[in-house]
Amino acid sequence: MLRTLKKSIQNILGLLLYKTVGGIKLVYLLLGIIIAYSIITPPSNNTYIESPDKKFHAKLKTFFYISKNIPSYKVYFRRSGDLIWKNLFYSPSYTNYNADKAEIFWNDNSSKIFLKINTNLIWSSNQLQ
């Protein structure tokens, strides 16, 4: 009887220890995933603007993949009330312009989006619907 009780206690302690080790492994796995995601995801800045007629939204996302001095740009667009952004333009970081100041703006009738870097007009969208 004493042997079975001792064996039962050993089994319970072994099971608890096994679950604890498994829980610790799970915590380390989740921590590793979070750290990997933060390393893979580049730092970015977002600029949001609304169209003059309030029907659309535009977003300029500035990424810094390679270094803090060489940005990449993405211009997104969506209708007011929509959840999904449509990617309209992507400029990779190997382009040949010095990007001190980037901005997006709408034309007066809200039919086009423009991307200006410093004083140069870099891109304009097609007629938006």
Secondary structure by P-SEA (a helix, b strand, c coil): caaaaaaaaaaaaaaaaaaaaaaaaaaaaaaaaaaaaaaacccbbbbbbbcccccbbbbbbbbbcccccbbbbbbbbbcccccbbbbccccccccccccccccccccccccbbbbbccccccccccccc
